[in-house]
Amino acid sequence: MLPSGDFEIVLTVALYTEWQAVLTRPEHMPPGVTIEATLGFLRYLASLAHLQDVHFFWRPFLRDPDDDMVLECAVASGSRFIVTHNMKDFKRAPELKVSAIQPGDFLKLLRSRS
């Protein structure tokens, strides 16, 4: 579905760096996928993304500072959703007018709009 006219990926330099660190950990690597392939995919996603500057911080707002970084990017870009499996750590996001949504639910939402 990428690129898509239905949604835009938004990231900051700090968030991209976090993606690289987390997604190349051995426990997150799918069998048979190399670190180079993972980094190549991340570069592809970055090439499609809107690079967002964040000029304000609400830290600490959530329990995890890395989640704060995601929420700050969403708020700065005016995003309505953070697409994540990590729902429990974004419980306060609606206070800043952003909703956490699971990937499957986001896909259903996109399909219902078509």
Secondary structure as GFF3:
##gff-version 3
##sequence-region A 1 114
A	DSSP	beta_strand	10	11	.	.	.	ID=ss1
A	DSSP	alpha_helix	13	23	.	.	.	ID=ss2
A	DSSP	three_ten_helix	26	28	.	.	.	ID=ss3
A	DSSP	alpha_helix	35	48	.	.	.	ID=ss4
A	DSSP	beta_strand	50	51	.	.	.	ID=ss5
A	DSSP	alpha_helix	65	77	.	.	.	ID=ss6
A	DSSP	beta_strand	81	83	.	.	.	ID=ss7
A	DSSP	three_ten_helix	87	90	.	.	.	ID=ss8
A	DSSP	three_ten_helix	93	96	.	.	.	ID=ss9
A	DSSP	beta_strand	99	101	.	.	.	ID=ss10
A	DSSP	alpha_helix	103	113	.	.	.	ID=ss11
###
